[in-house]
């Protein structure tokens, strides 16, 4: 393998310049691929420790989080029936408190991502948004899909809902979070009505503070425009390439 490929591999998690052994990949690369595949599968099936995570969120000063569950009764049903993950079983514990922004912390397809990054990401969002907007008590949603946030946002009476959710694991990253922003949330909103800030998993992905700054710009833009989604663009000026740290291959 040339030095040029080695230098490129040190700048990305993508599988490039893998080399070959005869007409196949080297054993090391095959084992790395299998390990990454196993990590992705584990991330999907690993349950969220709700009690421990809720304690971390409560320490951020927004009050004890409210826990809701989708109509998917377990992980297996959640994976087989995406439609059930979009609808909450009940929202009786939620009420309109006059807040402007609601935050739903959803396990999604990577509960591990929420465990690893959820609390510090929410802290960054509070730091950036908290001075100008009233943020509702956070909601933790289990077996949840993005659209469940529309029900929560409507129940909270907020103008904007942010769904922080574990993204589908890949063969390079198994612990990435995404933030889906929906202005004037209500059941029936389409994906085209949302904006997404994804690949949040420092140090190799987008950092917490950078993600929060992008979300803040999108919140302001949605309020000016009166809607979110395809008509709303990121005007934060954040450089996504400035956030990740170099990847060093050992």
N, C-alpha and C positions, 0 to 999 in steps of 0.2 A: 504494500500500500504506500502510495507516495506521500511525502510530507504535506503536499497541498491538501489532500483529502483529510489528513489528520487535523490540520488547522481548521478546516471547515466543520469537521465533526465536533470540535470544541466550541462552536458557536451556536449549535442547535441541538434540540432533542430529536430531530428527524433522523430516520435511519438512512444515511447516505454513505457512500464509499465503504460498503461492508466487506468488500473483497470476495474471494472465492477459493474453494478447495476443489480443484478439478472442475466439474460442472455444477457444483453445489456451493452453498454458503459455508463458511468456516463453522466448525462446531460451536465456537464461542458465540457467534452471532445467532445461531439457531437456538441455543440455550437462553440467550438474552430475549429473543422473541417469545419463547415459551413462558419465561418468567413475567414478561410484560403482559401477556395474555392472561396469565393466572391472576396478576394483580388487578387487572381490569374486571375480571369476573368476581373477585373477592370484594372489590369496591362496590359493585352493584348489589351484592347480596348481604353485605355487612350492615347490621341494623344500627340505627341511631340510638345512642344512649341519651334518651330524652331528659332524664333527671339531671345528669351531669351537665349536659349542654344548657339546660334551662338555668342552672345555677350560674354558669358563666355569663349568660345574657343578663340575668338579674343584676349582676355586679356593674353593669354599664349605666345604671341610673334611670332607666326608662320604666322601671317597675317589673314585677314578676311576669314573665311571658305567659301568654295564653296558649294552650296546646289544643289543636284541632286535628282531626284525622279525616282522610278522604273515605269514600265509600269502598275503597279496596280494603278487604279485610286482612290481607297479609301480603307479603312480598311477592309470592307467586302470582296471586290474582292481580296485583299492581302491574307486574310485567306483562301479563296476558291481556289485561283489560285497561288500556290507557284511558278510556272514557271514564272509568270509575275514579281514577286519580284526579280528575278535574272537578269533582263535586264533593263538597264536605258532607260528613254525616249530619252534623248540626253546628249551628253558629250561635246557639243560645247564650253563650258566655261573652259574646261581643256586643258592643253598644257604641253609638255615635257619641264621641267625647269632644267633638269640635276640632280634632286634629286635622292637619293638612296633608300629612304623608303617613301612609301605612307601610309597615315592613313585614313581609311574610318570609320566614326562614324555613325553606322546604328541603327535605332530604333528597328528593328527586332520584336520579339514577346513580348518585354517588354520595351516600350519607357520610362517607369518609371526608369528602371535601367540605361539607358543612361542619363536621367535627373539627377539622384542622384549621379552617379559615373563617368560619362564620362569625365568631365573636370579634376577632380583630377587624374584620371587614365592617361589621356593624359599628364598631367604635369609630372607624374612619368616617363612615357615613354620618354619624351623629356629630362628629367634629366639624365636618364641612357644612352639613345642612341644618344642624341644631340651632344655630344662632338666628337663622332667618325663617325657619319653618317649625311648626309644632309637630313632633313625631309621636304617633300613637304608640301605645304599649305593643311591643313586638308579639307576633304570632308565630308559633312553631307549628309547622304542618307536616304530618307524617304520611307516607305513601302518597305523596303529592305531586301533581303536575302543575305546570305554570298557570293554567287557566283557573285553578282553584283560587288564586289570588284575586280574581275578579269578584267572586262571591264575598271574600273577606273584605276587600276594599269597599264594596257597596254596604256591607253590614257596619263597617266603621265610619262610613260617611265621609271618606277622605277624597280629596281631589286627585291624588296620585297614589298608586300602590307600587311598591318595589318588591318583587319576588326574587329573593336570593336563593338560588337552587343549585344543587349538585348536578354538574353536567355529565353527559354520557361519557364514561371512561374510554380512552383510546389506548393504543399500544405505546404511546409515549408519556401520557399523563392520565393518572387515575384519580386525581384529587383537585379538579378544576371547578371553580364556581362561576356561575353566570348571574347577572342581575337583569331582570326583565321589568321595564318601566311601562306602566299603562296609565294614561290620563283619563279621568272620569271612569273608573272601572265599574263594570257591571257584567253580569252573566251574558254570554253571547258575543263578547268581543272576539275579533279575529286576530290571528297572529300578525297580520299587517297593521294592526292598531298598536303594536308594541315596539319598543326599542330595546335592544339587548347589548349589554356590555359583558363580554365573555373572556374566558381564558385567565381568570383571576386565581393565581396560585404562586405568590412570590416564594422564593426569589427567582424562579425560572419563568414565571408568567407575569401578567400585569399586577402591579403592586396595589395594596389596599388604598392608599392615599390617591394614587393616580385614578383608580376606578371611581372613587368617591367624587373626584373633581369632574370626571366625565358625566357621572350621574347628575351632579349639581347643575351642570350646563344644560343637560337634557330636561331636567325638571323646570328650569327657568324658561327654556324654549317652548316646552309643552304648554306652559301657562300663557305665554305670549300668543302662541299659535292657536290655542284652544283645543289641541289634540296631540296625540303622539302617534308613532308609527312611521310609515314610509315617507310622510311629508316632513318629518322632523329629522334634522341632521345634527351631528355632533359639532359644536362650535367651540369646544373647550380649548382646542389647540394643543391638547396633550399629545406627547410623542410616545406611542406604544413601544417603540424600540429602545427608549431610554430607560424603561423600567427593569427589564430582566437583567440579571447578572450573568456574566459569562459562565458557560457550562464547562467544567473541566472533567475530562475523561480520565479515570484512574486506571 
